[in-house]
Amino acid sequence: MQYTIRNVPGALDEALRRAARERGKSLNEVAIEALARGAGIAGEQSRQRDLGDIASTWRKDAAFDSALAAQDTIDEEMWR
């Protein structure tokens, strides 16, 4: 079945497109999933068995890198 949906609010369009990019799916797939959830007919989600949904999403963060580096510091006093 095919549908044409008009007057999609900008915020919804952005959210759907972002979800499609993040999940590596087409806009159509993500929109159908959202419609199914909204209609209360979405099947149970299967448990994720890997980290595929978050792969390649890492962002550089100087504060995190600094905190991580601090953990690599050896306190010579503790090892005497």
C-alpha positions in Angstrom: 0.0 0.0 0.0 1.3 3.5 -0.8 0.5 6.7 1.1 1.3 10.4 0.4 1.6 12.4 3.6 1.5 16.2 3.3 2.3 19.0 5.7 4.8 17.1 7.8 5.9 19.5 10.6 9.6 20.5 10.3 10.5 19.1 13.7 9.0 15.7 12.8 10.8 15.7 9.5 14.1 16.4 11.2 13.6 13.7 13.8 12.7 11.1 11.3 15.6 11.9 9.0 18.0 11.9 12.0 16.7 8.5 13.2 17.1 7.1 9.6 20.7 8.3 9.5 21.5 7.0 13.0 20.0 3.6 12.3 21.3 3.3 8.8 17.8 2.9 7.5 15.7 4.6 4.8 13.4 7.4 5.7 10.5 5.2 4.6 11.5 2.4 7.0 11.8 4.7 9.9 8.5 6.5 9.1 6.6 3.1 8.9 8.1 2.0 12.2 7.0 5.3 13.8 3.5 4.9 12.4 3.2 1.3 13.6 4.3 2.4 17.1 1.9 5.3 17.1 -0.9 3.0 16.0 0.0 0.5 18.8 0.7 -2.3 16.5 4.5 -2.4 16.5 5.9 -5.8 17.4 8.1 -6.3 20.3 11.6 -5.1 19.6 14.2 -7.8 19.6 17.0 -7.5 22.1 20.1 -5.9 20.7 22.9 -8.5 20.7 25.6 -6.1 19.5 26.5 -2.4 19.5 25.5 -1.9 15.9 23.0 0.7 16.7 25.7 3.0 18.3 28.7 2.0 16.1 30.4 5.1 14.6 28.6 7.5 16.8 31.6 8.5 19.0 32.3 12.2 19.2 35.6 13.8 20.4 35.3 15.3 23.8 38.3 17.0 25.4 36.9 16.7 28.9 36.4 13.0 28.5 39.9 12.5 27.1 41.4 14.5 30.0 39.5 12.4 32.6 40.7 9.2 30.8 44.3 10.4 30.7 44.1 11.1 34.5 43.2 7.5 35.1 46.4 6.4 33.3 48.6 8.3 35.7 50.6 6.2 38.1 51.0 7.5 41.7 54.5 6.6 42.5 53.9 7.0 46.3 51.4 4.1 46.2 53.9 1.8 44.7 56.8 2.1 47.2 
